[in-house]
Amino acid sequence: MKKIILLVLVSLISLPVVASAGDAERRQLAEQFLNVNKVKDQVDMMYEKVEGIIVSQIEAIEIPEDREKNLLAMQKIARDLLFEGLSWNTLKEEYIQLYTDTFTEEELQGIIEFSKSPLGQKMAEKSPILMQKSMEIGRQHATQVM
């Protein structure tokens, strides 16, 4: 009886360790998926687009010459905040968590295998273009509805 109780206790104690090992493997797979699909590059591109929008909006404002220096200082602060909030270092852990919460280890392995294939690479290459064009379609329809 003591052996059974000891075996049950050891099993219960080791469950979190086994779960942690599985979680570590899934985290590693999620990070591998992000690397294979060049998600960092997509995040960097998103940052550049948002920065471009902010710069163009600021430049569109007619500012008296004596206040231009203040505007440039504000623009630098906005860029710094934007970079901090949208940098890959800030977002990476949340992306990993998103994928580990969404996919099993086996699913991540399958997705990575597909992503490494020529078709998967083509999909990763075209996804940002598709996303941009999809957003434009949505923006056009929203304008028509307005």
Phi and psi in radians as a Rosetta constraint file:
Dihedral C 1 N 2 CA 2 C 2 CIRCULARHARMONIC -1.080 0.35
Dihedral N 2 CA 2 C 2 N 3 CIRCULARHARMONIC -0.650 0.35
Dihedral C 2 N 3 CA 3 C 3 CIRCULARHARMONIC -1.139 0.35
Dihedral N 3 CA 3 C 3 N 4 CIRCULARHARMONIC -0.672 0.35
Dihedral C 3 N 4 CA 4 C 4 CIRCULARHARMONIC -1.162 0.35
Dihedral N 4 CA 4 C 4 N 5 CIRCULARHARMONIC -0.791 0.35
Dihedral C 4 N 5 CA 5 C 5 CIRCULARHARMONIC -1.082 0.35
Dihedral N 5 CA 5 C 5 N 6 CIRCULARHARMONIC -0.757 0.35
Dihedral C 5 N 6 CA 6 C 6 CIRCULARHARMONIC -1.091 0.35
Dihedral N 6 CA 6 C 6 N 7 CIRCULARHARMONIC -0.737 0.35
Dihedral C 6 N 7 CA 7 C 7 CIRCULARHARMONIC -1.102 0.35
Dihedral N 7 CA 7 C 7 N 8 CIRCULARHARMONIC -0.746 0.35
Dihedral C 7 N 8 CA 8 C 8 CIRCULARHARMONIC -1.116 0.35
Dihedral N 8 CA 8 C 8 N 9 CIRCULARHARMONIC -0.776 0.35
Dihedral C 8 N 9 CA 9 C 9 CIRCULARHARMONIC -1.090 0.35
Dihedral N 9 CA 9 C 9 N 10 CIRCULARHARMONIC -0.770 0.35
Dihedral C 9 N 10 CA 10 C 10 CIRCULARHARMONIC -1.103 0.35
Dihedral N 10 CA 10 C 10 N 11 CIRCULARHARMONIC -0.701 0.35
Dihedral C 10 N 11 CA 11 C 11 CIRCULARHARMONIC -1.100 0.35
Dihedral N 11 CA 11 C 11 N 12 CIRCULARHARMONIC -0.783 0.35
Dihedral C 11 N 12 CA 12 C 12 CIRCULARHARMONIC -1.152 0.35
Dihedral N 12 CA 12 C 12 N 13 CIRCULARHARMONIC -0.669 0.35
Dihedral C 12 N 13 CA 13 C 13 CIRCULARHARMONIC -1.200 0.35
Dihedral N 13 CA 13 C 13 N 14 CIRCULARHARMONIC -0.615 0.35
Dihedral C 13 N 14 CA 14 C 14 CIRCULARHARMONIC -1.432 0.35
Dihedral N 14 CA 14 C 14 N 15 CIRCULARHARMONIC -0.215 0.35
Dihedral C 14 N 15 CA 15 C 15 CIRCULARHARMONIC -0.998 0.35
Dihedral N 15 CA 15 C 15 N 16 CIRCULARHARMONIC -0.851 0.35
Dihedral C 15 N 16 CA 16 C 16 CIRCULARHARMONIC -1.064 0.35
Dihedral N 16 CA 16 C 16 N 17 CIRCULARHARMONIC -0.587 0.35
Dihedral C 16 N 17 CA 17 C 17 CIRCULARHARMONIC -1.159 0.35
Dihedral N 17 CA 17 C 17 N 18 CIRCULARHARMONIC -0.757 0.35
Dihedral C 17 N 18 CA 18 C 18 CIRCULARHARMONIC -1.127 0.35
Dihedral N 18 CA 18 C 18 N 19 CIRCULARHARMONIC -0.747 0.35
Dihedral C 18 N 19 CA 19 C 19 CIRCULARHARMONIC -1.095 0.35
Dihedral N 19 CA 19 C 19 N 20 CIRCULARHARMONIC -0.709 0.35
Dihedral C 19 N 20 CA 20 C 20 CIRCULARHARMONIC -1.133 0.35
Dihedral N 20 CA 20 C 20 N 21 CIRCULARHARMONIC -0.672 0.35
Dihedral C 20 N 21 CA 21 C 21 CIRCULARHARMONIC -1.107 0.35
Dihedral N 21 CA 21 C 21 N 22 CIRCULARHARMONIC -0.744 0.35
Dihedral C 21 N 22 CA 22 C 22 CIRCULARHARMONIC -1.126 0.35
Dihedral N 22 CA 22 C 22 N 23 CIRCULARHARMONIC -0.711 0.35
Dihedral C 22 N 23 CA 23 C 23 CIRCULARHARMONIC -1.115 0.35
Dihedral N 23 CA 23 C 23 N 24 CIRCULARHARMONIC -0.705 0.35
Dihedral C 23 N 24 CA 24 C 24 CIRCULARHARMONIC -1.119 0.35
Dihedral N 24 CA 24 C 24 N 25 CIRCULARHARMONIC -0.725 0.35
Dihedral C 24 N 25 CA 25 C 25 CIRCULARHARMONIC -1.120 0.35
Dihedral N 25 CA 25 C 25 N 26 CIRCULARHARMONIC -0.750 0.35
Dihedral C 25 N 26 CA 26 C 26 CIRCULARHARMONIC -1.139 0.35
Dihedral N 26 CA 26 C 26 N 27 CIRCULARHARMONIC -0.680 0.35
Dihedral C 26 N 27 CA 27 C 27 CIRCULARHARMONIC -1.077 0.35
Dihedral N 27 CA 27 C 27 N 28 CIRCULARHARMONIC -0.767 0.35
Dihedral C 27 N 28 CA 28 C 28 CIRCULARHARMONIC -1.102 0.35
Dihedral N 28 CA 28 C 28 N 29 CIRCULARHARMONIC -0.730 0.35
Dihedral C 28 N 29 CA 29 C 29 CIRCULARHARMONIC -1.142 0.35
Dihedral N 29 CA 29 C 29 N 30 CIRCULARHARMONIC -0.711 0.35
Dihedral C 29 N 30 CA 30 C 30 CIRCULARHARMONIC -1.091 0.35
Dihedral N 30 CA 30 C 30 N 31 CIRCULARHARMONIC -0.742 0.35
Dihedral C 30 N 31 CA 31 C 31 CIRCULARHARMONIC -1.142 0.35
Dihedral N 31 CA 31 C 31 N 32 CIRCULARHARMONIC -0.685 0.35
Dihedral C 31 N 32 CA 32 C 32 CIRCULARHARMONIC -1.079 0.35
Dihedral N 32 CA 32 C 32 N 33 CIRCULARHARMONIC -0.750 0.35
Dihedral C 32 N 33 CA 33 C 33 CIRCULARHARMONIC -1.026 0.35
Dihedral N 33 CA 33 C 33 N 34 CIRCULARHARMONIC -0.806 0.35
Dihedral C 33 N 34 CA 34 C 34 CIRCULARHARMONIC -1.069 0.35
Dihedral N 34 CA 34 C 34 N 35 CIRCULARHARMONIC -0.668 0.35
Dihedral C 34 N 35 CA 35 C 35 CIRCULARHARMONIC -1.218 0.35
Dihedral N 35 CA 35 C 35 N 36 CIRCULARHARMONIC -0.809 0.35
Dihedral C 35 N 36 CA 36 C 36 CIRCULARHARMONIC -1.049 0.35
Dihedral N 36 CA 36 C 36 N 37 CIRCULARHARMONIC -0.668 0.35
Dihedral C 36 N 37 CA 37 C 37 CIRCULARHARMONIC -1.592 0.35
Dihedral N 37 CA 37 C 37 N 38 CIRCULARHARMONIC 0.131 0.35
Dihedral C 37 N 38 CA 38 C 38 CIRCULARHARMONIC 0.923 0.35
Dihedral N 38 CA 38 C 38 N 39 CIRCULARHARMONIC 0.765 0.35
Dihedral C 38 N 39 CA 39 C 39 CIRCULARHARMONIC -1.137 0.35
Dihedral N 39 CA 39 C 39 N 40 CIRCULARHARMONIC -0.562 0.35
Dihedral C 39 N 40 CA 40 C 40 CIRCULARHARMONIC -1.026 0.35
Dihedral N 40 CA 40 C 40 N 41 CIRCULARHARMONIC -0.754 0.35
Dihedral C 40 N 41 CA 41 C 41 CIRCULARHARMONIC -1.090 0.35
Dihedral N 41 CA 41 C 41 N 42 CIRCULARHARMONIC -0.668 0.35
Dihedral C 41 N 42 CA 42 C 42 CIRCULARHARMONIC -1.169 0.35
Dihedral N 42 CA 42 C 42 N 43 CIRCULARHARMONIC -0.696 0.35
Dihedral C 42 N 43 CA 43 C 43 CIRCULARHARMONIC -1.123 0.35
Dihedral N 43 CA 43 C 43 N 44 CIRCULARHARMONIC -0.753 0.35
Dihedral C 43 N 44 CA 44 C 44 CIRCULARHARMONIC -1.073 0.35
Dihedral N 44 CA 44 C 44 N 45 CIRCULARHARMONIC -0.701 0.35
Dihedral C 44 N 45 CA 45 C 45 CIRCULARHARMONIC -1.154 0.35
Dihedral N 45 CA 45 C 45 N 46 CIRCULARHARMONIC -0.675 0.35
Dihedral C 45 N 46 CA 46 C 46 CIRCULARHARMONIC -1.086 0.35
Dihedral N 46 CA 46 C 46 N 47 CIRCULARHARMONIC -0.754 0.35
Dihedral C 46 N 47 CA 47 C 47 CIRCULARHARMONIC -1.029 0.35
Dihedral N 47 CA 47 C 47 N 48 CIRCULARHARMONIC -0.813 0.35
Dihedral C 47 N 48 CA 48 C 48 CIRCULARHARMONIC -1.083 0.35
Dihedral N 48 CA 48 C 48 N 49 CIRCULARHARMONIC -0.688 0.35
Dihedral C 48 N 49 CA 49 C 49 CIRCULARHARMONIC -1.147 0.35
Dihedral N 49 CA 49 C 49 N 50 CIRCULARHARMONIC -0.792 0.35
Dihedral C 49 N 50 CA 50 C 50 CIRCULARHARMONIC -1.127 0.35
Dihedral N 50 CA 50 C 50 N 51 CIRCULARHARMONIC -0.714 0.35
Dihedral C 50 N 51 CA 51 C 51 CIRCULARHARMONIC -1.075 0.35
Dihedral N 51 CA 51 C 51 N 52 CIRCULARHARMONIC -0.737 0.35
Dihedral C 51 N 52 CA 52 C 52 CIRCULARHARMONIC -1.070 0.35
Dihedral N 52 CA 52 C 52 N 53 CIRCULARHARMONIC -0.693 0.35
Dihedral C 52 N 53 CA 53 C 53 CIRCULARHARMONIC -1.115 0.35
Dihedral N 53 CA 53 C 53 N 54 CIRCULARHARMONIC -0.794 0.35
Dihedral C 53 N 54 CA 54 C 54 CIRCULARHARMONIC -1.086 0.35
Dihedral N 54 CA 54 C 54 N 55 CIRCULARHARMONIC -0.799 0.35
Dihedral C 54 N 55 CA 55 C 55 CIRCULARHARMONIC -1.073 0.35
Dihedral N 55 CA 55 C 55 N 56 CIRCULARHARMONIC -0.792 0.35
Dihedral C 55 N 56 CA 56 C 56 CIRCULARHARMONIC -1.155 0.35
Dihedral N 56 CA 56 C 56 N 57 CIRCULARHARMONIC -0.613 0.35
Dihedral C 56 N 57 CA 57 C 57 CIRCULARHARMONIC -1.196 0.35
Dihedral N 57 CA 57 C 57 N 58 CIRCULARHARMONIC -0.695 0.35
Dihedral C 57 N 58 CA 58 C 58 CIRCULARHARMONIC -1.163 0.35
Dihedral N 58 CA 58 C 58 N 59 CIRCULARHARMONIC -0.722 0.35
Dihedral C 58 N 59 CA 59 C 59 CIRCULARHARMONIC -1.169 0.35
Dihedral N 59 CA 59 C 59 N 60 CIRCULARHARMONIC -0.448 0.35
Dihedral C 59 N 60 CA 60 C 60 CIRCULARHARMONIC -1.305 0.35
Dihedral N 60 CA 60 C 60 N 61 CIRCULARHARMONIC -0.313 0.35
Dihedral C 60 N 61 CA 61 C 61 CIRCULARHARMONIC -1.377 0.35
Dihedral N 61 CA 61 C 61 N 62 CIRCULARHARMONIC 2.265 0.35
Dihedral C 61 N 62 CA 62 C 62 CIRCULARHARMONIC -1.446 0.35
Dihedral N 62 CA 62 C 62 N 63 CIRCULARHARMONIC 1.937 0.35
Dihedral C 62 N 63 CA 63 C 63 CIRCULARHARMONIC -1.994 0.35
Dihedral N 63 CA 63 C 63 N 64 CIRCULARHARMONIC 2.325 0.35
Dihedral C 63 N 64 CA 64 C 64 CIRCULARHARMONIC -1.046 0.35
Dihedral N 64 CA 64 C 64 N 65 CIRCULARHARMONIC 2.601 0.35
Dihedral C 64 N 65 CA 65 C 65 CIRCULARHARMONIC -0.980 0.35
Dihedral N 65 CA 65 C 65 N 66 CIRCULARHARMONIC -0.638 0.35
Dihedral C 65 N 66 CA 66 C 66 CIRCULARHARMONIC -1.219 0.35
Dihedral N 66 CA 66 C 66 N 67 CIRCULARHARMONIC -0.275 0.35
Dihedral C 66 N 67 CA 67 C 67 CIRCULARHARMONIC -1.837 0.35
Dihedral N 67 CA 67 C 67 N 68 CIRCULARHARMONIC -0.028 0.35
Dihedral C 67 N 68 CA 68 C 68 CIRCULARHARMONIC -1.083 0.35
Dihedral N 68 CA 68 C 68 N 69 CIRCULARHARMONIC -0.655 0.35
Dihedral C 68 N 69 CA 69 C 69 CIRCULARHARMONIC -1.068 0.35
Dihedral N 69 CA 69 C 69 N 70 CIRCULARHARMONIC -0.729 0.35
Dihedral C 69 N 70 CA 70 C 70 CIRCULARHARMONIC -1.114 0.35
Dihedral N 70 CA 70 C 70 N 71 CIRCULARHARMONIC -0.692 0.35
Dihedral C 70 N 71 CA 71 C 71 CIRCULARHARMONIC -1.112 0.35
Dihedral N 71 CA 71 C 71 N 72 CIRCULARHARMONIC -0.735 0.35
Dihedral C 71 N 72 CA 72 C 72 CIRCULARHARMONIC -1.126 0.35
Dihedral N 72 CA 72 C 72 N 73 CIRCULARHARMONIC -0.651 0.35
Dihedral C 72 N 73 CA 73 C 73 CIRCULARHARMONIC -1.143 0.35
Dihedral N 73 CA 73 C 73 N 74 CIRCULARHARMONIC -0.724 0.35
Dihedral C 73 N 74 CA 74 C 74 CIRCULARHARMONIC -1.141 0.35
Dihedral N 74 CA 74 C 74 N 75 CIRCULARHARMONIC -0.671 0.35
Dihedral C 74 N 75 CA 75 C 75 CIRCULARHARMONIC -1.099 0.35
Dihedral N 75 CA 75 C 75 N 76 CIRCULARHARMONIC -0.709 0.35
Dihedral C 75 N 76 CA 76 C 76 CIRCULARHARMONIC -1.140 0.35
Dihedral N 76 CA 76 C 76 N 77 CIRCULARHARMONIC -0.737 0.35
Dihedral C 76 N 77 CA 77 C 77 CIRCULARHARMONIC -1.086 0.35
Dihedral N 77 CA 77 C 77 N 78 CIRCULARHARMONIC -0.766 0.35
Dihedral C 77 N 78 CA 78 C 78 CIRCULARHARMONIC -1.080 0.35
Dihedral N 78 CA 78 C 78 N 79 CIRCULARHARMONIC -0.741 0.35
Dihedral C 78 N 79 CA 79 C 79 CIRCULARHARMONIC -1.080 0.35
Dihedral N 79 CA 79 C 79 N 80 CIRCULARHARMONIC -0.797 0.35
Dihedral C 79 N 80 CA 80 C 80 CIRCULARHARMONIC -1.081 0.35
Dihedral N 80 CA 80 C 80 N 81 CIRCULARHARMONIC -0.773 0.35
Dihedral C 80 N 81 CA 81 C 81 CIRCULARHARMONIC -1.112 0.35
Dihedral N 81 CA 81 C 81 N 82 CIRCULARHARMONIC -0.725 0.35
Dihedral C 81 N 82 CA 82 C 82 CIRCULARHARMONIC -1.099 0.35
Dihedral N 82 CA 82 C 82 N 83 CIRCULARHARMONIC -0.798 0.35
Dihedral C 82 N 83 CA 83 C 83 CIRCULARHARMONIC -1.084 0.35
Dihedral N 83 CA 83 C 83 N 84 CIRCULARHARMONIC -0.755 0.35
Dihedral C 83 N 84 CA 84 C 84 CIRCULARHARMONIC -1.103 0.35
Dihedral N 84 CA 84 C 84 N 85 CIRCULARHARMONIC -0.732 0.35
Dihedral C 84 N 85 CA 85 C 85 CIRCULARHARMONIC -1.351 0.35
Dihedral N 85 CA 85 C 85 N 86 CIRCULARHARMONIC -0.490 0.35
Dihedral C 85 N 86 CA 86 C 86 CIRCULARHARMONIC -1.961 0.35
Dihedral N 86 CA 86 C 86 N 87 CIRCULARHARMONIC 0.167 0.35
Dihedral C 86 N 87 CA 87 C 87 CIRCULARHARMONIC -1.256 0.35
Dihedral N 87 CA 87 C 87 N 88 CIRCULARHARMONIC 2.695 0.35
Dihedral C 87 N 88 CA 88 C 88 CIRCULARHARMONIC -1.046 0.35
Dihedral N 88 CA 88 C 88 N 89 CIRCULARHARMONIC -0.664 0.35
Dihedral C 88 N 89 CA 89 C 89 CIRCULARHARMONIC -1.071 0.35
Dihedral N 89 CA 89 C 89 N 90 CIRCULARHARMONIC -0.578 0.35
Dihedral C 89 N 90 CA 90 C 90 CIRCULARHARMONIC -1.320 0.35
Dihedral N 90 CA 90 C 90 N 91 CIRCULARHARMONIC -0.689 0.35
Dihedral C 90 N 91 CA 91 C 91 CIRCULARHARMONIC -1.582 0.35
Dihedral N 91 CA 91 C 91 N 92 CIRCULARHARMONIC -0.397 0.35
Dihedral C 91 N 92 CA 92 C 92 CIRCULARHARMONIC -0.932 0.35
Dihedral N 92 CA 92 C 92 N 93 CIRCULARHARMONIC -0.892 0.35
Dihedral C 92 N 93 CA 93 C 93 CIRCULARHARMONIC -1.079 0.35
Dihedral N 93 CA 93 C 93 N 94 CIRCULARHARMONIC -0.647 0.35
Dihedral C 93 N 94 CA 94 C 94 CIRCULARHARMONIC -1.195 0.35
Dihedral N 94 CA 94 C 94 N 95 CIRCULARHARMONIC -0.652 0.35
Dihedral C 94 N 95 CA 95 C 95 CIRCULARHARMONIC -1.131 0.35
Dihedral N 95 CA 95 C 95 N 96 CIRCULARHARMONIC -0.781 0.35
Dihedral C 95 N 96 CA 96 C 96 CIRCULARHARMONIC -1.034 0.35
Dihedral N 96 CA 96 C 96 N 97 CIRCULARHARMONIC -0.799 0.35
Dihedral C 96 N 97 CA 97 C 97 CIRCULARHARMONIC -1.067 0.35
Dihedral N 97 CA 97 C 97 N 98 CIRCULARHARMONIC -0.721 0.35
Dihedral C 97 N 98 CA 98 C 98 CIRCULARHARMONIC -1.008 0.35
Dihedral N 98 CA 98 C 98 N 99 CIRCULARHARMONIC -0.830 0.35
Dihedral C 98 N 99 CA 99 C 99 CIRCULARHARMONIC -1.262 0.35
Dihedral N 99 CA 99 C 99 N 100 CIRCULARHARMONIC -0.621 0.35
Dihedral C 99 N 100 CA 100 C 100 CIRCULARHARMONIC -1.245 0.35
Dihedral N 100 CA 100 C 100 N 101 CIRCULARHARMONIC -0.516 0.35
Dihedral C 100 N 101 CA 101 C 101 CIRCULARHARMONIC -1.306 0.35
Dihedral N 101 CA 101 C 101 N 102 CIRCULARHARMONIC -0.477 0.35
Dihedral C 101 N 102 CA 102 C 102 CIRCULARHARMONIC -1.618 0.35
Dihedral N 102 CA 102 C 102 N 103 CIRCULARHARMONIC -0.624 0.35
Dihedral C 102 N 103 CA 103 C 103 CIRCULARHARMONIC -2.110 0.35
Dihedral N 103 CA 103 C 103 N 104 CIRCULARHARMONIC 2.590 0.35
Dihedral C 103 N 104 CA 104 C 104 CIRCULARHARMONIC -1.371 0.35
Dihedral N 104 CA 104 C 104 N 105 CIRCULARHARMONIC 2.965 0.35
Dihedral C 104 N 105 CA 105 C 105 CIRCULARHARMONIC -1.032 0.35
Dihedral N 105 CA 105 C 105 N 106 CIRCULARHARMONIC -0.767 0.35
Dihedral C 105 N 106 CA 106 C 106 CIRCULARHARMONIC -1.126 0.35
Dihedral N 106 CA 106 C 106 N 107 CIRCULARHARMONIC -0.715 0.35
Dihedral C 106 N 107 CA 107 C 107 CIRCULARHARMONIC -1.122 0.35
Dihedral N 107 CA 107 C 107 N 108 CIRCULARHARMONIC -0.741 0.35
Dihedral C 107 N 108 CA 108 C 108 CIRCULARHARMONIC -1.079 0.35
Dihedral N 108 CA 108 C 108 N 109 CIRCULARHARMONIC -0.726 0.35
Dihedral C 108 N 109 CA 109 C 109 CIRCULARHARMONIC -1.073 0.35
Dihedral N 109 CA 109 C 109 N 110 CIRCULARHARMONIC -0.738 0.35
Dihedral C 109 N 110 CA 110 C 110 CIRCULARHARMONIC -1.136 0.35
Dihedral N 110 CA 110 C 110 N 111 CIRCULARHARMONIC -0.731 0.35
Dihedral C 110 N 111 CA 111 C 111 CIRCULARHARMONIC -1.132 0.35
Dihedral N 111 CA 111 C 111 N 112 CIRCULARHARMONIC -0.714 0.35
Dihedral C 111 N 112 CA 112 C 112 CIRCULARHARMONIC -1.129 0.35
Dihedral N 112 CA 112 C 112 N 113 CIRCULARHARMONIC -0.745 0.35
Dihedral C 112 N 113 CA 113 C 113 CIRCULARHARMONIC -1.035 0.35
Dihedral N 113 CA 113 C 113 N 114 CIRCULARHARMONIC -0.798 0.35
Dihedral C 113 N 114 CA 114 C 114 CIRCULARHARMONIC -1.091 0.35
Dihedral N 114 CA 114 C 114 N 115 CIRCULARHARMONIC -0.768 0.35
Dihedral C 114 N 115 CA 115 C 115 CIRCULARHARMONIC -1.074 0.35
Dihedral N 115 CA 115 C 115 N 116 CIRCULARHARMONIC -0.519 0.35
Dihedral C 115 N 116 CA 116 C 116 CIRCULARHARMONIC -1.400 0.35
Dihedral N 116 CA 116 C 116 N 117 CIRCULARHARMONIC -0.295 0.35
Dihedral C 116 N 117 CA 117 C 117 CIRCULARHARMONIC -1.244 0.35
Dihedral N 117 CA 117 C 117 N 118 CIRCULARHARMONIC 2.810 0.35
Dihedral C 117 N 118 CA 118 C 118 CIRCULARHARMONIC -0.990 0.35
Dihedral N 118 CA 118 C 118 N 119 CIRCULARHARMONIC -0.702 0.35
Dihedral C 118 N 119 CA 119 C 119 CIRCULARHARMONIC -1.171 0.35
Dihedral N 119 CA 119 C 119 N 120 CIRCULARHARMONIC -0.696 0.35
Dihedral C 119 N 120 CA 120 C 120 CIRCULARHARMONIC -1.121 0.35
Dihedral N 120 CA 120 C 120 N 121 CIRCULARHARMONIC -0.693 0.35
Dihedral C 120 N 121 CA 121 C 121 CIRCULARHARMONIC -1.131 0.35
Dihedral N 121 CA 121 C 121 N 122 CIRCULARHARMONIC -0.696 0.35
Dihedral C 121 N 122 CA 122 C 122 CIRCULARHARMONIC -1.118 0.35
Dihedral N 122 CA 122 C 122 N 123 CIRCULARHARMONIC -0.721 0.35
Dihedral C 122 N 123 CA 123 C 123 CIRCULARHARMONIC -1.077 0.35
Dihedral N 123 CA 123 C 123 N 124 CIRCULARHARMONIC -0.787 0.35
Dihedral C 123 N 124 CA 124 C 124 CIRCULARHARMONIC -1.103 0.35
Dihedral N 124 CA 124 C 124 N 125 CIRCULARHARMONIC -0.676 0.35
Dihedral C 124 N 125 CA 125 C 125 CIRCULARHARMONIC -1.157 0.35
Dihedral N 125 CA 125 C 125 N 126 CIRCULARHARMONIC -0.696 0.35
Dihedral C 125 N 126 CA 126 C 126 CIRCULARHARMONIC -1.521 0.35
Dihedral N 126 CA 126 C 126 N 127 CIRCULARHARMONIC -0.316 0.35
Dihedral C 126 N 127 CA 127 C 127 CIRCULARHARMONIC -0.985 0.35
Dihedral N 127 CA 127 C 127 N 128 CIRCULARHARMONIC -0.797 0.35
Dihedral C 127 N 128 CA 128 C 128 CIRCULARHARMONIC -1.081 0.35
Dihedral N 128 CA 128 C 128 N 129 CIRCULARHARMONIC -0.649 0.35
Dihedral C 128 N 129 CA 129 C 129 CIRCULARHARMONIC -1.159 0.35
Dihedral N 129 CA 129 C 129 N 130 CIRCULARHARMONIC -0.774 0.35
Dihedral C 129 N 130 CA 130 C 130 CIRCULARHARMONIC -1.081 0.35
Dihedral N 130 CA 130 C 130 N 131 CIRCULARHARMONIC -0.730 0.35
Dihedral C 130 N 131 CA 131 C 131 CIRCULARHARMONIC -1.094 0.35
Dihedral N 131 CA 131 C 131 N 132 CIRCULARHARMONIC -0.773 0.35
Dihedral C 131 N 132 CA 132 C 132 CIRCULARHARMONIC -1.104 0.35
Dihedral N 132 CA 132 C 132 N 133 CIRCULARHARMONIC -0.790 0.35
Dihedral C 132 N 133 CA 133 C 133 CIRCULARHARMONIC -1.182 0.35
Dihedral N 133 CA 133 C 133 N 134 CIRCULARHARMONIC -0.630 0.35
Dihedral C 133 N 134 CA 134 C 134 CIRCULARHARMONIC -1.107 0.35
Dihedral N 134 CA 134 C 134 N 135 CIRCULARHARMONIC -0.724 0.35
Dihedral C 134 N 135 CA 135 C 135 CIRCULARHARMONIC -1.127 0.35
Dihedral N 135 CA 135 C 135 N 136 CIRCULARHARMONIC -0.669 0.35
Dihedral C 135 N 136 CA 136 C 136 CIRCULARHARMONIC -1.133 0.35
Dihedral N 136 CA 136 C 136 N 137 CIRCULARHARMONIC -0.718 0.35
Dihedral C 136 N 137 CA 137 C 137 CIRCULARHARMONIC -1.053 0.35
Dihedral N 137 CA 137 C 137 N 138 CIRCULARHARMONIC -0.815 0.35
Dihedral C 137 N 138 CA 138 C 138 CIRCULARHARMONIC -1.082 0.35
Dihedral N 138 CA 138 C 138 N 139 CIRCULARHARMONIC -0.700 0.35
Dihedral C 138 N 139 CA 139 C 139 CIRCULARHARMONIC -1.135 0.35
Dihedral N 139 CA 139 C 139 N 140 CIRCULARHARMONIC -0.719 0.35
Dihedral C 139 N 140 CA 140 C 140 CIRCULARHARMONIC -1.087 0.35
Dihedral N 140 CA 140 C 140 N 141 CIRCULARHARMONIC -0.789 0.35
Dihedral C 140 N 141 CA 141 C 141 CIRCULARHARMONIC -1.172 0.35
Dihedral N 141 CA 141 C 141 N 142 CIRCULARHARMONIC -0.664 0.35
Dihedral C 141 N 142 CA 142 C 142 CIRCULARHARMONIC -1.117 0.35
Dihedral N 142 CA 142 C 142 N 143 CIRCULARHARMONIC -0.682 0.35
Dihedral C 142 N 143 CA 143 C 143 CIRCULARHARMONIC -1.102 0.35
Dihedral N 143 CA 143 C 143 N 144 CIRCULARHARMONIC -0.749 0.35
Dihedral C 143 N 144 CA 144 C 144 CIRCULARHARMONIC -1.101 0.35
Dihedral N 144 CA 144 C 144 N 145 CIRCULARHARMONIC -0.712 0.35
Dihedral C 144 N 145 CA 145 C 145 CIRCULARHARMONIC -1.178 0.35
Dihedral N 145 CA 145 C 145 N 146 CIRCULARHARMONIC -0.646 0.35
